[in-house]
């Protein structure tokens, strides 16, 4: 596991941009090593991806020539019931907490454990708010602003995409 000093020196916005570019490209495998930080990405090959059961399939099965597509992680029929109610529509002051990578969203540190946060909870800067599992690594996401959890949009154990809003914090 990487030391926290190397994690603090990583420019996460550049990593996010790099992941988005790789996701949009035909690159299948990528490795990066800088000082004591390393990142390895391997996309599933088309034949494996076509035959394996996967997270939400948003394309017709007869499109065999498709590449990895950046798409919403939850099919429309599942996303519709989870849309915020009119009373909890995000306001301009709410700060979104977004997924810094593609992975699986977890609201707690382990099954059966209480969630890191719930709507209405106060959070401080640096407080863990969820976990994104990516490539068998558990990555804790921390609040970047202090405030109150206004809404949790992502569903526990569901896949999330890079940049997807996971929850909103009301800094008021």
Steps between C-alpha positions, in 0.01 A plus 500: 500500500625850425612734773274791582772750406510368143120507483499864609745594224290340226300744289166323512346724234774393257434135592126551439573660162735214411240237597235677293733516199588131531131412536425683173794344314581158354776452758450162668781507758684791661760530778647810662770518766614826656721492812319263737160533330388249238181464300410204280186479290383205296174509307328169434545379145194507276446124487511467880280803552243374250469158666526594866205624699565861577363804667221677315497428129382809320553377145304249294664155506545498121761780507806278500738764363468741790791604720495592868244777522475771760140476608289549808574221746134426568245419230223753453237271645699475826606866509146634472382390848818636660457850358480761774156599613391858424564591865865389476600640161863617514536870557774726369670499838520120535848365427504172304728217613596327176662166425871551428512168316288223355414241762239379747348737759480381860335703774666303784841351572362145501167320456289537812695805620327838537540737204776761513237773466125541465291796382497762774841401643758775554837435335838665533773544241692172469225284650439172313159506329507179290720244327554439129633154422709500185710209383463323837630808687282682751535878463349716774358829375527790738287811527673796339269748675335514839123497514195277516434200278202626300440194282666170411436430132705181444365166612704264716695231310406652162755584229592866455673686218778754517351841580160362606339687791492273805356740754453868574632699795324818612780723629251728681 
